[in-house]
């Protein structure tokens, strides 16, 4: 499973990259709005830190506007993947981007039919938002299971990028299902390694070593 960090914060991206397990980055307009500086400058900095897919979302919702913005974003760096919302014009833009060799991450996906369309249009990634489904009492992970099953049935190459991840259990469940990618906020990445028994065990080993090290 590939790990992406879900942030536009360069400091967090540097910390996650330093762990050696980071494969890519996803951003969205809300995440970018939390940071200062121009979007393009933030993207250029991110591309210098992480050598993997970096998702950058278009703000346009019309076909021509999406193409214009997406081509500009894609020209910034070879690793930029254009994030496009799952609406009719987004589907059309995805098809055109795919024909031009520009990678697309179809975002705001909440149903298996949307994911099927994203794959048929040639998206490189599909982003089902599981946390937001959980928020309205729907089982987000059930959607991941359905999409992975559908893509397997037809050998679609679109990668299932689990988004709107809120806690480590989401990561575990997505990995058990066999999703290709999980994008998560820094605080979730940070929690993945933590275990109280590791801390207790280490404290005991260090204390015992104090007793023998000067023998
Ligand atoms: C990433 O691609 C998505 O935009 C992000 O995971 C959404 O997360 P949220 O539902 O916590 O805002």
py3Dmol code that shows the C-alpha trace and the ligand (Angstrom):
import py3Dmol

protein = """\
ATOM      1  CA  UNK A   1       0.000   0.000   0.000  1.00  0.00           C
ATOM      2  CA  UNK A   2       1.271   3.457  -0.899  1.00  0.00           C
ATOM      3  CA  UNK A   3       1.143   6.195   1.736  1.00  0.00           C
ATOM      4  CA  UNK A   4       0.330   9.766   0.698  1.00  0.00           C
ATOM      5  CA  UNK A   5       0.147  12.709   3.078  1.00  0.00           C
ATOM      6  CA  UNK A   6      -3.019  14.792   2.889  1.00  0.00           C
ATOM      7  CA  UNK A   7      -1.796  18.343   3.476  1.00  0.00           C
ATOM      8  CA  UNK A   8      -0.346  21.419   1.816  1.00  0.00           C
ATOM      9  CA  UNK A   9       1.846  22.157   4.829  1.00  0.00           C
ATOM     10  CA  UNK A  10       5.476  21.961   3.747  1.00  0.00           C
ATOM     11  CA  UNK A  11       6.728  21.426   7.306  1.00  0.00           C
ATOM     12  CA  UNK A  12       4.488  18.387   7.796  1.00  0.00           C
ATOM     13  CA  UNK A  13       5.465  17.025   4.390  1.00  0.00           C
ATOM     14  CA  UNK A  14       9.165  17.314   5.302  1.00  0.00           C
ATOM     15  CA  UNK A  15       8.590  15.461   8.590  1.00  0.00           C
ATOM     16  CA  UNK A  16       6.610  12.690   6.911  1.00  0.00           C
ATOM     17  CA  UNK A  17       9.135  12.374   4.079  1.00  0.00           C
ATOM     18  CA  UNK A  18      11.935  12.006   6.646  1.00  0.00           C
ATOM     19  CA  UNK A  19      10.281   8.807   7.917  1.00  0.00           C
ATOM     20  CA  UNK A  20      11.125   7.189   4.573  1.00  0.00           C
ATOM     21  CA  UNK A  21       7.668   5.750   3.923  1.00  0.00           C
ATOM     22  CA  UNK A  22       6.014   8.587   2.009  1.00  0.00           C
ATOM     23  CA  UNK A  23       5.004   7.922  -1.603  1.00  0.00           C
ATOM     24  CA  UNK A  24       3.048  11.048  -2.541  1.00  0.00           C
ATOM     25  CA  UNK A  25       0.976  14.055  -1.502  1.00  0.00           C
ATOM     26  CA  UNK A  26      -2.647  15.113  -1.907  1.00  0.00           C
ATOM     27  CA  UNK A  27      -3.861  18.679  -1.546  1.00  0.00           C
ATOM     28  CA  UNK A  28      -7.254  20.287  -1.943  1.00  0.00           C
ATOM     29  CA  UNK A  29      -8.445  23.919  -1.909  1.00  0.00           C
ATOM     30  CA  UNK A  30      -9.368  23.751   1.792  1.00  0.00           C
ATOM     31  CA  UNK A  31      -5.908  22.456   2.726  1.00  0.00           C
ATOM     32  CA  UNK A  32      -4.198  25.103   0.570  1.00  0.00           C
ATOM     33  CA  UNK A  33      -6.359  27.822   2.192  1.00  0.00           C
ATOM     34  CA  UNK A  34      -4.790  26.950   5.575  1.00  0.00           C
ATOM     35  CA  UNK A  35      -1.315  27.867   4.271  1.00  0.00           C
ATOM     36  CA  UNK A  36       0.217  31.158   3.162  1.00  0.00           C
ATOM     37  CA  UNK A  37       1.729  31.906  -0.241  1.00  0.00           C
ATOM     38  CA  UNK A  38       0.791  31.185  -3.828  1.00  0.00           C
ATOM     39  CA  UNK A  39      -0.531  27.720  -4.679  1.00  0.00           C
ATOM     40  CA  UNK A  40       2.027  27.261  -7.469  1.00  0.00           C
ATOM     41  CA  UNK A  41       4.909  28.143  -5.131  1.00  0.00           C
ATOM     42  CA  UNK A  42       3.662  25.671  -2.514  1.00  0.00           C
ATOM     43  CA  UNK A  43       3.410  22.967  -5.195  1.00  0.00           C
ATOM     44  CA  UNK A  44       6.940  23.641  -6.429  1.00  0.00           C
ATOM     45  CA  UNK A  45       8.269  23.283  -2.866  1.00  0.00           C
ATOM     46  CA  UNK A  46       6.333  20.038  -2.357  1.00  0.00           C
ATOM     47  CA  UNK A  47       7.700  18.616  -5.614  1.00  0.00           C
ATOM     48  CA  UNK A  48      11.237  19.250  -4.375  1.00  0.00           C
ATOM     49  CA  UNK A  49      10.577  17.264  -1.186  1.00  0.00           C
ATOM     50  CA  UNK A  50       8.619  14.259  -2.457  1.00  0.00           C
ATOM     51  CA  UNK A  51       9.404  12.291  -5.606  1.00  0.00           C
ATOM     52  CA  UNK A  52       5.943  10.843  -6.205  1.00  0.00           C
ATOM     53  CA  UNK A  53       2.467  11.845  -7.341  1.00  0.00           C
ATOM     54  CA  UNK A  54       1.428  15.283  -6.032  1.00  0.00           C
ATOM     55  CA  UNK A  55      -2.295  15.991  -6.450  1.00  0.00           C
ATOM     56  CA  UNK A  56      -3.282  19.582  -7.254  1.00  0.00           C
ATOM     57  CA  UNK A  57      -6.954  20.425  -7.630  1.00  0.00           C
ATOM     58  CA  UNK A  58      -8.559  22.630 -10.268  1.00  0.00           C
ATOM     59  CA  UNK A  59     -11.029  25.274  -9.052  1.00  0.00           C
ATOM     60  CA  UNK A  60     -12.911  25.556 -12.344  1.00  0.00           C
ATOM     61  CA  UNK A  61     -16.071  23.516 -12.746  1.00  0.00           C
ATOM     62  CA  UNK A  62     -16.532  24.024 -16.496  1.00  0.00           C
ATOM     63  CA  UNK A  63     -14.769  21.771 -19.008  1.00  0.00           C
ATOM     64  CA  UNK A  64     -12.652  24.458 -20.713  1.00  0.00           C
ATOM     65  CA  UNK A  65     -11.678  26.012 -17.398  1.00  0.00           C
ATOM     66  CA  UNK A  66     -10.658  22.637 -15.978  1.00  0.00           C
ATOM     67  CA  UNK A  67      -8.494  21.968 -19.028  1.00  0.00           C
ATOM     68  CA  UNK A  68      -6.868  25.391 -18.808  1.00  0.00           C
ATOM     69  CA  UNK A  69      -6.109  25.120 -15.075  1.00  0.00           C
ATOM     70  CA  UNK A  70      -5.143  21.457 -15.232  1.00  0.00           C
ATOM     71  CA  UNK A  71      -2.665  21.950 -18.068  1.00  0.00           C
ATOM     72  CA  UNK A  72      -1.054  24.856 -16.200  1.00  0.00           C
ATOM     73  CA  UNK A  73      -0.750  22.774 -13.029  1.00  0.00           C
ATOM     74  CA  UNK A  74       0.598  19.741 -14.907  1.00  0.00           C
ATOM     75  CA  UNK A  75       3.244  21.919 -16.586  1.00  0.00           C
ATOM     76  CA  UNK A  76       4.702  22.850 -13.182  1.00  0.00           C
ATOM     77  CA  UNK A  77       6.299  19.436 -12.610  1.00  0.00           C
ATOM     78  CA  UNK A  78       6.215  15.930 -14.070  1.00  0.00           C
ATOM     79  CA  UNK A  79       4.825  14.537 -10.796  1.00  0.00           C
ATOM     80  CA  UNK A  80       1.747  16.766 -10.660  1.00  0.00           C
ATOM     81  CA  UNK A  81      -1.533  14.870 -10.886  1.00  0.00           C
ATOM     82  CA  UNK A  82      -4.551  17.039 -11.676  1.00  0.00           C
ATOM     83  CA  UNK A  83      -7.391  16.650  -9.215  1.00  0.00           C
ATOM     84  CA  UNK A  84     -10.798  16.968 -10.817  1.00  0.00           C
ATOM     85  CA  UNK A  85     -14.215  16.790  -9.114  1.00  0.00           C
ATOM     86  CA  UNK A  86     -16.527  13.924  -9.972  1.00  0.00           C
ATOM     87  CA  UNK A  87     -19.079  15.859 -12.030  1.00  0.00           C
ATOM     88  CA  UNK A  88     -19.992  15.570 -15.731  1.00  0.00           C
ATOM     89  CA  UNK A  89     -17.504  18.190 -16.901  1.00  0.00           C
ATOM     90  CA  UNK A  90     -14.885  16.559 -14.656  1.00  0.00           C
ATOM     91  CA  UNK A  91     -15.470  13.257 -16.400  1.00  0.00           C
ATOM     92  CA  UNK A  92     -15.061  14.892 -19.811  1.00  0.00           C
ATOM     93  CA  UNK A  93     -11.909  16.682 -18.680  1.00  0.00           C
ATOM     94  CA  UNK A  94     -10.520  13.425 -17.270  1.00  0.00           C
ATOM     95  CA  UNK A  95     -10.931  11.736 -20.651  1.00  0.00           C
ATOM     96  CA  UNK A  96      -9.135  14.617 -22.404  1.00  0.00           C
ATOM     97  CA  UNK A  97      -6.336  14.755 -19.806  1.00  0.00           C
ATOM     98  CA  UNK A  98      -5.855  10.984 -20.097  1.00  0.00           C
ATOM     99  CA  UNK A  99      -5.532  11.296 -23.889  1.00  0.00           C
ATOM    100  CA  UNK A 100      -2.926  14.038 -23.361  1.00  0.00           C
ATOM    101  CA  UNK A 101      -0.965  11.881 -20.905  1.00  0.00           C
ATOM    102  CA  UNK A 102      -1.862  14.052 -17.897  1.00  0.00           C
ATOM    103  CA  UNK A 103      -2.616  12.029 -14.767  1.00  0.00           C
ATOM    104  CA  UNK A 104      -5.955  12.685 -13.071  1.00  0.00           C
ATOM    105  CA  UNK A 105      -7.095  12.091  -9.515  1.00  0.00           C
ATOM    106  CA  UNK A 106     -10.906  12.074  -9.585  1.00  0.00           C
ATOM    107  CA  UNK A 107     -12.017  13.513  -6.268  1.00  0.00           C
ATOM    108  CA  UNK A 108     -15.196  13.879  -4.203  1.00  0.00           C
ATOM    109  CA  UNK A 109     -16.211  10.312  -5.026  1.00  0.00           C
ATOM    110  CA  UNK A 110     -18.959   8.868  -2.838  1.00  0.00           C
ATOM    111  CA  UNK A 111     -20.447   5.981  -4.838  1.00  0.00           C
ATOM    112  CA  UNK A 112     -19.354   2.899  -6.799  1.00  0.00           C
ATOM    113  CA  UNK A 113     -20.967   4.240  -9.985  1.00  0.00           C
ATOM    114  CA  UNK A 114     -18.870   7.399  -9.753  1.00  0.00           C
ATOM    115  CA  UNK A 115     -15.754   5.259  -9.312  1.00  0.00           C
ATOM    116  CA  UNK A 116     -16.689   3.100 -12.296  1.00  0.00           C
ATOM    117  CA  UNK A 117     -17.059   6.211 -14.456  1.00  0.00           C
ATOM    118  CA  UNK A 118     -13.730   7.609 -13.224  1.00  0.00           C
ATOM    119  CA  UNK A 119     -11.967   4.411 -14.288  1.00  0.00           C
ATOM    120  CA  UNK A 120     -13.718   4.315 -17.655  1.00  0.00           C
ATOM    121  CA  UNK A 121     -12.677   7.927 -18.321  1.00  0.00           C
ATOM    122  CA  UNK A 122      -9.051   6.962 -17.633  1.00  0.00           C
ATOM    123  CA  UNK A 123      -8.365   8.513 -14.224  1.00  0.00           C
ATOM    124  CA  UNK A 124      -5.038   7.469 -12.712  1.00  0.00           C
ATOM    125  CA  UNK A 125      -6.490   7.658  -9.205  1.00  0.00           C
ATOM    126  CA  UNK A 126      -9.990   7.637  -7.766  1.00  0.00           C
ATOM    127  CA  UNK A 127     -10.517   9.298  -4.370  1.00  0.00           C
ATOM    128  CA  UNK A 128     -13.450   7.918  -2.353  1.00  0.00           C
ATOM    129  CA  UNK A 129     -13.963  10.083   0.763  1.00  0.00           C
ATOM    130  CA  UNK A 130     -14.594   7.545   3.508  1.00  0.00           C
ATOM    131  CA  UNK A 131     -14.547   9.837   6.563  1.00  0.00           C
ATOM    132  CA  UNK A 132     -17.240  12.084   5.124  1.00  0.00           C
ATOM    133  CA  UNK A 133     -19.437   9.019   4.516  1.00  0.00           C
ATOM    134  CA  UNK A 134     -18.844   7.841   8.083  1.00  0.00           C
ATOM    135  CA  UNK A 135     -19.866  11.349   9.179  1.00  0.00           C
ATOM    136  CA  UNK A 136     -23.355  10.814   7.725  1.00  0.00           C
ATOM    137  CA  UNK A 137     -23.688   7.297   9.209  1.00  0.00           C
ATOM    138  CA  UNK A 138     -22.764   5.466   6.002  1.00  0.00           C
ATOM    139  CA  UNK A 139     -19.955   2.916   6.079  1.00  0.00           C
ATOM    140  CA  UNK A 140     -17.174   4.535   4.076  1.00  0.00           C
ATOM    141  CA  UNK A 141     -15.098   1.357   4.086  1.00  0.00           C
ATOM    142  CA  UNK A 142     -17.923  -0.520   2.401  1.00  0.00           C
ATOM    143  CA  UNK A 143     -17.440   1.803  -0.575  1.00  0.00           C
ATOM    144  CA  UNK A 144     -13.731   0.914  -0.724  1.00  0.00           C
ATOM    145  CA  UNK A 145     -14.603  -2.780  -0.754  1.00  0.00           C
ATOM    146  CA  UNK A 146     -17.072  -2.235  -3.611  1.00  0.00           C
ATOM    147  CA  UNK A 147     -14.667  -0.177  -5.714  1.00  0.00           C
ATOM    148  CA  UNK A 148     -11.747  -2.581  -5.252  1.00  0.00           C
ATOM    149  CA  UNK A 149     -14.066  -5.470  -6.251  1.00  0.00           C
ATOM    150  CA  UNK A 150     -15.358  -3.677  -9.339  1.00  0.00           C
ATOM    151  CA  UNK A 151     -11.887  -2.630 -10.496  1.00  0.00           C
ATOM    152  CA  UNK A 152     -10.620  -6.195 -10.002  1.00  0.00           C
ATOM    153  CA  UNK A 153     -13.528  -7.593 -12.061  1.00  0.00           C
ATOM    154  CA  UNK A 154     -12.503  -5.551 -15.071  1.00  0.00           C
ATOM    155  CA  UNK A 155      -8.762  -5.141 -14.451  1.00  0.00           C
ATOM    156  CA  UNK A 156      -9.055  -1.341 -14.417  1.00  0.00           C
ATOM    157  CA  UNK A 157      -5.680   0.292 -13.870  1.00  0.00           C
ATOM    158  CA  UNK A 158      -7.114   3.236 -11.911  1.00  0.00           C
ATOM    159  CA  UNK A 159      -5.656   3.160  -8.401  1.00  0.00           C
ATOM    160  CA  UNK A 160      -8.007   3.320  -5.421  1.00  0.00           C
ATOM    161  CA  UNK A 161      -6.793   6.227  -3.292  1.00  0.00           C
ATOM    162  CA  UNK A 162      -8.570   6.100   0.057  1.00  0.00           C
ATOM    163  CA  UNK A 163      -9.236   9.714   1.123  1.00  0.00           C
ATOM    164  CA  UNK A 164     -10.819  11.533   4.044  1.00  0.00           C
ATOM    165  CA  UNK A 165      -8.991   9.195   6.410  1.00  0.00           C
ATOM    166  CA  UNK A 166      -9.490  10.072  10.064  1.00  0.00           C
ATOM    167  CA  UNK A 167      -7.663   7.423  12.137  1.00  0.00           C
ATOM    168  CA  UNK A 168      -5.330   4.393  11.945  1.00  0.00           C
ATOM    169  CA  UNK A 169      -8.200   1.874  11.839  1.00  0.00           C
ATOM    170  CA  UNK A 170      -9.206   3.339   8.463  1.00  0.00           C
ATOM    171  CA  UNK A 171      -5.665   2.580   7.246  1.00  0.00           C
ATOM    172  CA  UNK A 172      -5.758  -1.002   8.563  1.00  0.00           C
ATOM    173  CA  UNK A 173      -9.167  -1.713   7.030  1.00  0.00           C
ATOM    174  CA  UNK A 174      -8.176  -0.190   3.678  1.00  0.00           C
ATOM    175  CA  UNK A 175      -4.991  -2.282   3.648  1.00  0.00           C
ATOM    176  CA  UNK A 176      -6.927  -5.483   4.430  1.00  0.00           C
ATOM    177  CA  UNK A 177      -9.243  -4.759   1.500  1.00  0.00           C
ATOM    178  CA  UNK A 178      -6.211  -4.173  -0.728  1.00  0.00           C
ATOM    179  CA  UNK A 179      -6.701  -0.508  -1.633  1.00  0.00           C
ATOM    180  CA  UNK A 180      -3.735   0.848  -3.581  1.00  0.00           C
ATOM    181  CA  UNK A 181      -3.162   4.100  -1.687  1.00  0.00           C
ATOM    182  CA  UNK A 182      -4.149   5.739   1.576  1.00  0.00           C
ATOM    183  CA  UNK A 183      -3.827   9.500   1.937  1.00  0.00           C
ATOM    184  CA  UNK A 184      -3.840  10.703   5.508  1.00  0.00           C
ATOM    185  CA  UNK A 185      -3.235  13.796   7.594  1.00  0.00           C
ATOM    186  CA  UNK A 186       0.086  14.051   9.416  1.00  0.00           C
ATOM    187  CA  UNK A 187      -1.505  13.213  12.783  1.00  0.00           C
ATOM    188  CA  UNK A 188      -2.681   9.832  11.435  1.00  0.00           C
ATOM    189  CA  UNK A 189       0.748   8.990   9.995  1.00  0.00           C
ATOM    190  CA  UNK A 190       2.194   9.911  13.378  1.00  0.00           C
ATOM    191  CA  UNK A 191      -0.187   7.544  15.194  1.00  0.00           C
ATOM    192  CA  UNK A 192       0.606   4.557  12.957  1.00  0.00           C
ATOM    193  CA  UNK A 193       3.871   3.816  14.724  1.00  0.00           C
ATOM    194  CA  UNK A 194       2.697   4.449  18.272  1.00  0.00           C
ATOM    195  CA  UNK A 195       2.004   1.600  20.688  1.00  0.00           C
ATOM    196  CA  UNK A 196       2.062   1.848  24.516  1.00  0.00           C
ATOM    197  CA  UNK A 197       3.598  -1.629  24.817  1.00  0.00           C
ATOM    198  CA  UNK A 198       6.488  -0.515  22.607  1.00  0.00           C
ATOM    199  CA  UNK A 199       7.075   2.475  24.915  1.00  0.00           C
ATOM    200  CA  UNK A 200       6.788   0.348  28.070  1.00  0.00           C
ATOM    201  CA  UNK A 201       9.017  -2.358  26.626  1.00  0.00           C
ATOM    202  CA  UNK A 202      11.650   0.129  25.552  1.00  0.00           C
ATOM    203  CA  UNK A 203      11.630   1.859  28.956  1.00  0.00           C
ATOM    204  CA  UNK A 204      12.199  -1.537  30.642  1.00  0.00           C
ATOM    205  CA  UNK A 205      15.006  -2.517  28.269  1.00  0.00           C
ATOM    206  CA  UNK A 206      16.766   0.817  28.817  1.00  0.00           C
ATOM    207  CA  UNK A 207      16.357   0.576  32.622  1.00  0.00           C
ATOM    208  CA  UNK A 208      17.733  -2.981  32.683  1.00  0.00           C
ATOM    209  CA  UNK A 209      20.611  -2.017  30.422  1.00  0.00           C
ATOM    210  CA  UNK A 210      21.609   0.653  32.968  1.00  0.00           C
ATOM    211  CA  UNK A 211      22.206  -2.211  35.438  1.00  0.00           C
ATOM    212  CA  UNK A 212      24.558  -4.190  33.179  1.00  0.00           C
ATOM    213  CA  UNK A 213      26.289  -1.715  30.913  1.00  0.00           C
ATOM    214  CA  UNK A 214      29.195  -0.988  33.281  1.00  0.00           C
ATOM    215  CA  UNK A 215      29.915  -4.592  34.264  1.00  0.00           C
TER     216      UNK A 215
END
"""
ligand_1 = """\
12
LIG
C -7.829 14.194 -0.296
O -7.583 13.936 -1.438
C -9.129 14.724 0.151
O -9.358 15.985 -0.378
C -9.156 14.734 1.651
O -8.731 13.473 2.120
C -10.500 15.115 2.254
O -10.431 14.931 3.636
P -11.512 15.532 4.654
O -12.814 14.851 4.401
O -10.968 15.222 6.007
O -11.582 17.008 4.374
"""
view = py3Dmol.view(width=600, height=400)
view.addModel(protein, "pdb")
view.setStyle({"model": 0}, {"cartoon": {"style": "trace"}})
view.addModel(ligand_1, "xyz")
view.setStyle({"model": 1}, {"stick": {}})
view.zoomTo()
view.show()
